[in-house]
Amino acid sequence: MEITTKSWKQNKEYLRELQKFLDRADNIKEKELKEDIIKQMLKCDNLLTELAERAFHDCYKKGYKDSIKKL
C-alpha cells in the first residue's frame, strides 16, 4: 500500500488554516515578495507532506511485518 494521493490533507482544519495564510499573503502589496512567500510556504508544505507520507508508509510496513510475525 502506497500513500501518494495526499488525500489525508483534505482535513477541514488544515484547509481553513491554509486559506487563512493565503488570505493574509494576499494583503502583501509587493507582488514579487507575495509570490516568493507563497512559493516558499508551498515548498515547505510539500516537503512536510512527503515526510509525513513516508512516516505513514513506514508505520504501515512495520505494523504489517509485526502482524505477520504473530501468525
DRENDO-237034 format. One record per residue (C-alpha): chain; x, z, y. Coordinates in nm, 2 decimals. Example, Ala and Ser with C-alpha at 12.3 -4.5 7.8 and 13.67 -1.06 7.14 Angstrom:
BEGIN
+--------+--------+--------+--------+
: cadena :      u :      w :      v :
+--------+--------+--------+--------+
:      A :   1.23 :   0.78 :  -0.45 :
:      A :   1.37 :   0.71 :  -0.11 :
+--------+--------+--------+--------+
// end
This chain:
BEGIN
+--------+--------+--------+--------+
: cadena :      u :      w :      v :
+--------+--------+--------+--------+
:      A :   0.00 :   0.00 :   0.00 :
:      A :   0.14 :  -0.10 :   0.33 :
:      A :   0.01 :   0.02 :   0.67 :
:      A :   0.07 :  -0.26 :   0.91 :
:      A :  -0.27 :  -0.32 :   1.08 :
:      A :  -0.23 :  -0.04 :   1.33 :
:      A :  -0.60 :   0.03 :   1.28 :
:      A :  -0.52 :   0.40 :   1.30 :
:      A :  -0.47 :   0.35 :   1.67 :
:      A :  -0.84 :   0.28 :   1.72 :
:      A :  -0.88 :   0.65 :   1.79 :
:      A :  -1.12 :   0.72 :   2.09 :
:      A :  -0.89 :   0.98 :   2.24 :
:      A :  -0.58 :   0.75 :   2.22 :
:      A :  -0.77 :   0.46 :   2.37 :
:      A :  -0.90 :   0.69 :   2.65 :
:      A :  -0.55 :   0.81 :   2.74 :
:      A :  -0.42 :   0.45 :   2.72 :
:      A :  -0.69 :   0.34 :   2.96 :
:      A :  -0.61 :   0.63 :   3.20 :
:      A :  -0.24 :   0.52 :   3.20 :
:      A :  -0.34 :   0.16 :   3.27 :
:      A :  -0.58 :   0.27 :   3.55 :
:      A :  -0.31 :   0.47 :   3.72 :
:      A :  -0.05 :   0.20 :   3.67 :
:      A :  -0.29 :  -0.04 :   3.84 :
:      A :  -0.26 :   0.17 :   4.16 :
:      A :   0.11 :   0.08 :   4.19 :
:      A :   0.13 :  -0.16 :   4.48 :
:      A :   0.46 :  -0.32 :   4.39 :
:      A :   0.38 :  -0.59 :   4.13 :
:      A :   0.72 :  -0.60 :   3.97 :
:      A :   0.75 :  -0.22 :   3.94 :
:      A :   0.40 :  -0.20 :   3.79 :
:      A :   0.48 :  -0.47 :   3.53 :
:      A :   0.81 :  -0.31 :   3.44 :
:      A :   0.64 :   0.03 :   3.39 :
:      A :   0.36 :  -0.11 :   3.18 :
:      A :   0.61 :  -0.32 :   2.97 :
:      A :   0.83 :  -0.01 :   2.91 :
:      A :   0.54 :   0.21 :   2.81 :
:      A :   0.42 :  -0.06 :   2.57 :
:      A :   0.77 :  -0.09 :   2.41 :
:      A :   0.77 :   0.29 :   2.37 :
:      A :   0.42 :   0.28 :   2.22 :
:      A :   0.52 :   0.01 :   1.98 :
:      A :   0.83 :   0.19 :   1.86 :
:      A :   0.63 :   0.51 :   1.81 :
:      A :   0.37 :   0.32 :   1.61 :
:      A :   0.64 :   0.17 :   1.39 :
:      A :   0.80 :   0.51 :   1.33 :
:      A :   0.46 :   0.67 :   1.25 :
:      A :   0.37 :   0.39 :   1.01 :
:      A :   0.70 :   0.43 :   0.83 :
:      A :   0.64 :   0.80 :   0.81 :
:      A :   0.28 :   0.74 :   0.67 :
:      A :   0.42 :   0.49 :   0.42 :
:      A :   0.70 :   0.73 :   0.31 :
:      A :   0.44 :   1.02 :   0.27 :
:      A :   0.22 :   0.78 :   0.06 :
:      A :   0.52 :   0.68 :  -0.16 :
:      A :   0.62 :   1.04 :  -0.21 :
:      A :   0.27 :   1.15 :  -0.29 :
:      A :   0.23 :   0.86 :  -0.54 :
:      A :   0.56 :   0.95 :  -0.71 :
:      A :   0.47 :   1.32 :  -0.73 :
:      A :   0.13 :   1.24 :  -0.88 :
:      A :   0.29 :   1.02 :  -1.14 :
:      A :   0.54 :   1.30 :  -1.24 :
:      A :   0.24 :   1.53 :  -1.30 :
:      A :   0.08 :   1.29 :  -1.55 :
+--------+--------+--------+--------+
// end
